[in-house]
Structure formats: structure tokens, C-alpha cells
Amino acid sequence: MSEVGAGVTDLVLGTVLVGCAVRLRWTPGVHRYWALIWWSAGAAAFAGAAHHLVFSHSPRAADLSWVAVGVLVAVALSYLLAATATATLDERWARLVIRVRIGGLLAYAAWMGIVGIGRTAPLVLCESVTMATIVGLWCYGRYVGHPEAGRMLVAIAVLAVSAVFFVLPAWIYPTSLGLDARSLQHLAQIPGVLLLTRVVVDAAHPTPALAAPGGVLPRRWPGSGRPAGLTGGSDRRL
């Protein structure tokens, strides 16, 4: 029953993610990375639904389907890191962050080859570092006066709060409805997904902002073309 609940809620989450991806794809001025985050995450959610509803009864198939979910989650977070770097750093530093991320993905793939498929620890370790980097970049953006950094940090925090269901006692879950920690965590991600999408859409059509205090690195927001509050920088998108 819990597998059914996890699969159905994955389908609900995937539908919301795809809807948000379409919204970002057709919003003028939004960098392509932001839509690619939700396309990848939506694919991960649908792969998760298949994992729970179709492949859970076969250990080998379950292992392989879980690898597919892990890879898609890693891709989604890679796009989130790329979008964050593009929004908060100048082109040279953003490219460096993206290249380091690619190196991290290769290291993750090598580690998976060593320890075997179906292990979650390497994925959790790799993506924890990635999320810490993303939060750090937005904290830097807030420090130097990025106009949307505060709202973006709130959206990320709302997404992260969904993990609380994995630390709560199991007896509080309505298992009679097929809802366990995984199912509730899927549903709890939806407010954060909607909020982050709203922040990106709003930022694509910002009101004129005052020049912000200068920082060590230039700052940029998707669709802005030139780093905000600075006179230099490249107009070319990544």
C-alpha cells in the first residue's frame, strides 16, 4: 500500500513540475536553465512513480529504476546550480562552477560503479554538497544586494522543509491511506516548487532597482543580460 501511495504522489508531483517547466519555458526573459530544472525533476518524479508502481517487486528492476531516479535528480540539481551560478556570478565564475559540477557528477558515477547500484549514500553526499553550494551562492547574492536572493532562499527553504517527514515518528502517518514519509514528502515539495517558479517569473520582469552594493563577484539574473548594478560584464548567456 505504501508503494502505491508513493507512486501516486510521485505522479502528482511530476505533473506539477512539468506544468511549472512549461510556464518557465514560455515566460519571456527566463534563462533556459530554470525550465530545465523542472523538466529534469519532473522526469525524476515520473521515474519514481514507475519505480514504486511497476518495478518495486523485482529487486534487480527496482535497483535499475532507482538509479534512473538518482541520475535525473542529479541532473535537476545540476541545472539548479547552473541557474544559480548564472544568476549570481559573472560568466567566467559561472562557467567554473558548472565545470566543477560536471567533475562532481563524473566522480559520483565512478563511485556508483565501485559501490554498486541501488545505494543512496553516494547520491545524498553528492547532492548535499551541491545544495550547500547553491545556498551559499544565494547567501552571497543577498550579501551583495541581489534583488531576488532573499525570496529565492525562502523558496529553497520551503523545498527543504519537505524532508522533515523522514525524521518524524512513523506512527503519525496515515498509513491506512497509503501515505508514508515518502508520499508526504512528495506532496510537501509542491509549495516550494510553485514558490520558486513564482520568484523566477517575477524576476524576469523586475521593477527598476537601485544600484546594489558592490561585491567581489558580479551578479546576474536570468534574462537580465548584463550583471545587475555593474557597468561591465558580458551580454552573452551561458
PyMOL commands that set and color helices and strands:
alter all, ss='L'
color gray80, all
select helices_A, chain A and resi 2-25+32-53+59-88+91-115+121-143+149-166+170-172+175-177+181-203
alter helices_A, ss='H'
color red, helices_A
deselect
rebuild
show_as cartoon
